[in-house]
Amino acid sequence: MPGLSAPCSVNTATIDALRASEIESIVRSTGFFELPARVDSTNRGAADYITYSITIEDNGRNHTVTLTDPVSDERLMRLINDVRTISPPR
């Protein structure tokens, strides 16, 4: 579907301070930099699921996590939704 695979990008240094604080808090609460590179909640052999790749860069650290719908961690799903709200795919 057009637009679903378009990247979204948010720089917390350039958005509203409250929104930035919320996003940074979610990232900290999930232990994002300690998460495995892939968090998969689908059944083996399942197809046609939406996947999300989230890359966080912070003070020289860089970590990417790929998640598959349904995302079981509510905080990570909130992070996805917040980023898409701030920077919708084009």
N, CA, C and O of each residue as an XYZ file, in Angstrom:
360
protein
N       0.854     -1.169      0.000
C       0.000      0.000      0.000
C       0.899      1.230      0.000
O       1.836      1.314      0.794
N       0.626      2.168     -0.869
C       1.462      3.372     -0.942
C       1.524      4.099      0.397
O       0.518      4.248      1.090
N       2.705      4.540      0.736
C       2.880      5.330      1.950
C       3.181      4.523      3.194
O       3.750      5.058      4.146
N       2.814      3.246      3.215
C       3.040      2.468      4.421
C       4.519      2.169      4.648
O       4.951      2.004      5.789
N       5.284      2.101      3.589
C       6.701      1.796      3.768
C       7.577      3.051      3.768
O       8.801      2.954      3.860
N       6.963      4.207      3.667
C       7.730      5.455      3.677
C       8.295      5.697      5.075
O       7.592      5.497      6.065
N       9.530      6.117      5.166
C      10.134      6.345      6.489
C       9.580      7.589      7.174
O       9.165      8.550      6.526
N       9.586      7.540      8.483
C       9.247      8.685      9.322
C      10.500      9.004     10.123
O      11.251      8.106     10.502
N      10.717     10.268     10.372
C      11.916     10.654     11.107
C      11.568     11.791     12.062
O      10.871     12.739     11.699
N      12.068     11.676     13.289
C      11.839     12.712     14.291
C      13.163     13.023     14.970
O      13.873     12.127     15.428
N      13.479     14.305     15.026
C      14.643     14.767     15.769
C      14.099     15.462     17.010
O      13.503     16.534     16.906
N      14.296     14.869     18.170
C      13.699     15.436     19.384
C      14.278     16.800     19.753
O      13.712     17.511     20.584
N      15.390     17.162     19.146
C      15.963     18.489     19.405
C      15.217     19.583     18.651
O      15.407     20.767     18.929
N      14.368     19.197     17.696
C      13.706     20.205     16.863
C      12.189     20.214     17.003
O      11.512     20.945     16.282
N      11.644     19.415     17.917
C      10.186     19.399     18.097
C       9.841     19.991     19.456
O      10.721     20.307     20.256
N       8.552     20.133     19.700
C       8.043     20.636     20.968
C       8.694     19.887     22.134
O       8.779     18.659     22.115
N       9.144     20.615     23.130
C       9.883     20.036     24.259
C       9.076     18.968     24.997
O       9.645     17.961     25.417
N       7.777     19.162     25.162
C       6.956     18.177     25.857
C       6.885     16.869     25.064
O       7.046     15.784     25.624
N       6.643     16.984     23.751
C       6.603     15.780     22.893
C       7.956     15.088     22.897
O       8.029     13.861     22.973
N       9.019     15.863     22.817
C      10.369     15.293     22.824
C      10.611     14.529     24.124
O      11.155     13.424     24.111
N      10.208     15.120     25.236
C      10.378     14.482     26.539
C       9.597     13.170     26.616
O      10.091     12.181     27.159
N       8.383     13.163     26.074
C       7.559     11.947     26.073
C       8.228     10.837     25.263
O       8.296      9.691     25.707
N       8.718     11.181     24.084
C       9.371     10.176     23.235
C      10.639      9.654     23.908
O      10.874      8.446     23.935
N      11.442     10.541     24.440
C      12.673     10.120     25.108
C      12.371      9.250     26.324
O      13.116      8.314     26.616
N      11.289      9.551     27.032
C      10.878      8.752     28.180
C      10.468      7.342     27.751
O      10.814      6.364     28.414
N       9.738      7.240     26.651
C       9.339      5.931     26.137
C      10.581      5.122     25.763
O      10.684      3.942     26.097
N      11.509      5.756     25.078
C      12.735      5.063     24.664
C      13.473      4.526     25.897
O      13.926      3.381     25.904
N      13.588      5.349     26.923
C      14.265      4.905     28.159
C      13.493      3.772     28.826
O      14.091      2.790     29.266
N      12.162      3.901     28.904
C      11.361      2.905     29.630
C      11.366      1.535     28.957
O      11.161      0.519     29.620
N      11.597      1.503     27.665
C      11.640      0.214     26.959
C      13.013     -0.431     27.022
O      13.169     -1.589     26.635
N      14.015      0.301     27.504
C      15.381     -0.223     27.468
C      15.791     -0.466     26.023
O      16.410     -1.479     25.696
N      15.432      0.488     25.165
C      15.560      0.316     23.720
C      16.943     -0.170     23.292
O      17.050     -1.068     22.457
N      17.986      0.405     23.849
C      19.341      0.048     23.418
C      19.748     -1.357     23.858
O      20.771     -1.873     23.407
N      18.963     -1.977     24.729
C      19.231     -3.357     25.152
C      18.318     -4.357     24.445
O      18.496     -5.564     24.604
N      17.351     -3.882     23.671
C      16.452     -4.790     22.961
C      17.205     -5.539     21.866
O      18.176     -5.021     21.314
N      16.758     -6.764     21.548
C      17.376     -7.476     20.430
C      17.064     -6.759     19.119
O      16.143     -5.945     19.053
N      17.827     -7.064     18.093
C      17.640     -6.422     16.791
C      16.283     -6.769     16.177
O      15.773     -6.019     15.345
N      15.701     -7.885     16.576
C      14.402     -8.281     16.036
C      13.495     -8.724     17.182
O      13.865     -9.578     17.988
N      12.301     -8.129     17.241
C      11.277     -8.509     18.203
C      10.092     -8.975     17.376
O       9.385     -8.169     16.772
N       9.884    -10.282     17.356
C       8.873    -10.871     16.474
C       7.780    -11.514     17.303
O       8.058    -12.369     18.143
N       6.535    -11.110     17.077
C       5.415    -11.679     17.831
C       4.485    -12.486     16.933
O       3.356    -12.785     17.324
N       4.942    -12.841     15.737
C       4.092    -13.591     14.807
C       4.332    -15.083     14.961
O       5.330    -15.522     15.533
N       3.398    -15.836     14.440
C       3.541    -17.286     14.415
C       4.493    -17.685     13.296
O       4.558    -17.021     12.262
N       5.217    -18.753     13.503
C       6.153    -19.252     12.498
C       5.417    -19.494     11.181
O       4.351    -20.109     11.168
N       5.981    -19.017     10.086
C       5.383    -19.203      8.766
C       4.315    -18.171      8.422
O       3.745    -18.211      7.332
N       4.040    -17.244      9.342
C       3.019    -16.229      9.089
C       3.513    -15.259      8.011
O       4.713    -15.026      7.865
N       2.568    -14.708      7.270
C       2.923    -13.778      6.192
C       2.019    -12.549      6.247
O       1.009    -12.528      6.951
N       2.405    -11.544      5.497
C       1.604    -10.331      5.335
C       1.401     -9.531      6.616
O       0.362     -8.898      6.801
N       2.375     -9.561      7.479
C       2.326     -8.731      8.671
C       3.092     -7.442      8.409
O       4.042     -7.416      7.627
N       2.671     -6.389      9.066
C       3.386     -5.113      8.969
C       4.619     -5.199      9.859
O       4.549     -5.672     10.994
N       5.739     -4.739      9.335
C       6.954     -4.669     10.149
C       7.372     -3.208     10.286
O       7.158     -2.390      9.392
N       7.972     -2.912     11.427
C       8.457     -1.573     11.720
C       9.940     -1.687     12.057
O      10.337     -2.553     12.836
N      10.739     -0.837     11.486
C      12.151     -0.736     11.858
C      12.352      0.617     12.509
O      12.086      1.661     11.913
N      12.824      0.578     13.738
C      13.043      1.805     14.495
C      14.542      1.940     14.751
O      15.174      1.037     15.298
N      15.089      3.058     14.356
C      16.489      3.348     14.634
C      16.545      4.564     15.540
O      15.965      5.608     15.243
N      17.249      4.411     16.641
C      17.428      5.508     17.588
C      18.908      5.862     17.603
O      19.766      4.990     17.739
N      19.193      7.137     17.463
C      20.548      7.655     17.587
C      20.556      8.602     18.775
O      19.748      9.527     18.854
N      21.483      8.357     19.704
C      21.528      9.165     20.917
C      22.951      9.225     21.442
O      23.518      8.210     21.846
N      23.519     10.414     21.435
C      24.857     10.627     22.000
C      25.877      9.603     21.500
O      26.610      9.015     22.295
N      25.922      9.395     20.200
C      26.898      8.491     19.614
C      26.478      7.038     19.591
O      27.145      6.213     18.966
N      25.383      6.706     20.262
C      24.860      5.337     20.206
C      23.868      5.246     19.064
O      23.178      6.215     18.748
N      23.799      4.086     18.453
C      22.889      3.859     17.342
C      22.400      2.424     17.448
O      23.205      1.494     17.500
N      21.061      2.235     17.481
C      20.509      0.883     17.591
C      19.235      0.810     16.760
O      18.416      1.728     16.776
N      19.080     -0.290     16.036
C      17.885     -0.524     15.231
C      17.183     -1.778     15.728
O      17.813     -2.807     15.974
N      15.865     -1.672     15.871
C      15.031     -2.803     16.258
C      13.934     -2.940     15.215
O      13.289     -1.960     14.842
N      13.729     -4.161     14.750
C      12.643     -4.450     13.817
C      11.558     -5.197     14.578
O      11.819     -6.208     15.230
N      10.338     -4.681     14.482
C       9.186     -5.252     15.174
C       8.150     -5.698     14.148
O       8.048     -5.126     13.063
N       7.398     -6.707     14.498
C       6.347     -7.206     13.621
C       5.008     -7.053     14.318
O       4.873     -7.352     15.505
N       4.018     -6.582     13.567
C       2.656     -6.472     14.088
C       2.106     -7.862     14.369
O       2.372     -8.769     13.580
N       1.375     -8.080     15.415
C       1.032     -7.095     16.438
C       2.199     -6.878     17.401
O       2.847     -7.832     17.833
N       2.454     -5.623     17.726
C       3.519     -5.263     18.664
C       2.953     -5.431     20.071
O       2.023     -4.727     20.464
N       3.519     -6.362     20.818
C       2.957     -6.689     22.128
C       3.323     -5.687     23.219
O       2.595     -5.559     24.203
N       4.430     -4.982     23.061
C       4.831     -3.994     24.058
C       4.107     -2.681     23.770
O       4.363     -2.033     22.756
N       3.214     -2.299     24.659
C       2.407     -1.093     24.465
C       3.268      0.163     24.342
O       2.913      1.094     23.619
N       4.390      0.188     25.043
C       5.261      1.367     24.980
C       5.881      1.501     23.597
O       5.963      2.607     23.063
N       6.318      0.391     23.010
C       6.886      0.443     21.661
C       5.823      0.823     20.636
O       6.104      1.554     19.687
N       4.596      0.324     20.829
C       3.517      0.695     19.908
C       3.207      2.180     20.043
O       2.917      2.845     19.049
N       3.264      2.700     21.255
C       3.048      4.134     21.454
C       4.150      4.936     20.774
O       3.882      5.972     20.165
N       5.397      4.457     20.878
C       6.511      5.123     20.205
C       6.273      5.175     18.702
O       6.457      6.219     18.077
N       5.869      4.058     18.125
C       5.565      4.003     16.688
C       4.474      5.003     16.343
O       4.612      5.774     15.394
N       3.402      4.992     17.102
C       2.275      5.895     16.823
C       2.661      7.362     16.999
O       2.260      8.209     16.201
N       3.433      7.662     18.034
C       3.855      9.046     18.256
C       4.719      9.545     17.103
O       4.519     10.655     16.609
N       5.669      8.737     16.679
C       6.536      9.143     15.570
C       5.721      9.340     14.303
O       5.943     10.304     13.570
N       4.788      8.448     14.039
C       3.952      8.575     12.832
C       3.047      9.802     12.910
O       2.723     10.395     11.881
N       2.637     10.189     14.118
C       1.807     11.381     14.276
C       2.618     12.648     14.031
O       2.157     13.577     13.368
N       3.840     12.673     14.578
C       4.696     13.843     14.437
C       5.196     13.977     13.001
O       5.249     15.080     12.457
N       5.560     12.858     12.396
C       6.126     12.851     11.062
C       5.460     11.781     10.213
O       6.042     10.721      9.982
N       4.229     12.051      9.739
C       3.522     11.019      8.964
C       4.292     10.633      7.703
O       4.988     11.457      7.111
N       4.156      9.353      7.298
C       4.810      8.937      6.055
C       4.281      9.744      4.884
O       3.112     10.128      4.868
N       5.132     10.002      3.906
C       4.713     10.779      2.742
C       4.552      9.915      1.544
O       4.201     10.406      0.471
